[in-house]
Amino acid sequence: MERSLSMELVRVTEAAALASARWMGRGKKDEADEAATGAMRDVFDTIPMKGTVVIGEGEMDEAPMLYIGEKLGTGYGPRVDVAVDPLEGTNIVASGQWNALAVIAVADHGCLLHAPDMYMDKIAVGPESVGKVNIDAPIAENLAAVAKAKNKDIEDLVVAILNRERHAQMIKEIREAGARIKLMPDGDVAAAINTAFEDTGVDIMLGSGGAPEGVLAAVGLKCLGGELQGKLLPQNEEELERCRKMGIDDPNRVLMMDDLVKGDDAIFAATGVTDGELLRGVRYKGTTAVTQSLVMRAKSGTVRFVDGKHSMKKKPDLVIK
C-alpha cells in the first residue's frame, strides 16, 4: 500500500465523525449512523484506491451503502480490503456518552478476515503482554500474566468489559481476582485499542462483542504491536454455516492475529465522535469544527494523532473533490 493512503483515510473518518456528532445526545441513534455512513461513503469516492468492503453495514440487500462487496475509491491505486464502522457506538452518541468513534481498517487484498455479523469472544492486550495471555485460560491466570508483564500488582490492573448481563460471571471472577473494572455501555474497538496506550489506564479488554469489531480492533493492535485473540460464538445453524463458508469448521478454534489480519501491512484510522480516553470528540463553533484523529500503519509502526480544524462554510457537504 502507498504511504499517502494513511492520511487520505483520515479524511474519511473525519467526515463521518463531523456528520454524526451533530446527533450527540439527541436520542436518535439511527439518524446518527445514517449521517456517518453517508458522509463516509461520499468521501470514499475521492480516495485513490481500488477497495472492496469486506466488513461493512451488512449484505447488499440489508444496506444501501458500504455493504459487503461494495467497491470503493477512484478505481486507481492499491487493491485493498476495507473494513468500516462509520459510527462505532450508535447508542453512545444517542446518549452523549464516551468513546464513540468513526473507524476504518484497510489491508492488502485478501488479508482481512471476512468476519460474519455474530458474537466473538475476545481478549485484547497491549505490547507488553503479547504472548502472555490465552483466551482459553482462566481469567485469574490471564490477569496474573498481564500484571507480571506490566510490572504491576493485580489490584492495579484495569479491565475493560462491556456492561452486559452475559458477562456477569466474568465480572465476578475479575473482582474476585482483585482487579479493577471499567464497564462500558458500548464501543469495544476503543477499549481494545486503549490497552496499547498507557495514558488510557486500560490494561486488558475481555468479553464478547461483535466479530466485525474484533477485526477492526485487531488491525489497530497490529499497528501498535498489541494482540487480540478471538473465538466466534455462533448462536444457531445459520451462523454455523456462515462460519463454514469462511473456512472455519470448528467454531471453538482460536483466531489469532494472523487469522484476523494477514500480512505485514495494514492501516487503521479513527476519529473521535464523542470524548474518550484516547481521542477528543468533535467540537463545533459557528462555521468551524475541530476533530481529533488517530492513524497508524503496521508496516512502519508509525502512530499519528491528527488535529483538524474544518471550515463548514467552505466544505458544507464534507467533501471537496
Secondary structure, 3 states (H helix, E strand, C coil): CCCCHHHHHHHHHHHHHHHHHCCCCCCCHHHHHHHHHHHHHHHHCCCCCEEEEEECCCCCCCCCCCCCCCEECCCCCCEEEEEEEEEECHHHHHHCCCCCEEEEEEEECCCECCCCCCEEEEEEECHHHCCCCCCCCCHHHHHHHHHHHCCCCHHHCEEEEECCHHHHHHHHHHHHHCCEEEEECCCHHHHHHHCCCHHHCCCEEEEEEEHHHHHHHHHHHHHHCCEEEEEEECCCHHHHHHHHHCCCCCCCCCECHHHHECCCCEEEEEEECCCCCCCCCCEEECCEEEEEEEEEECCCCEEEEEEEEEECCCCCCCCCC
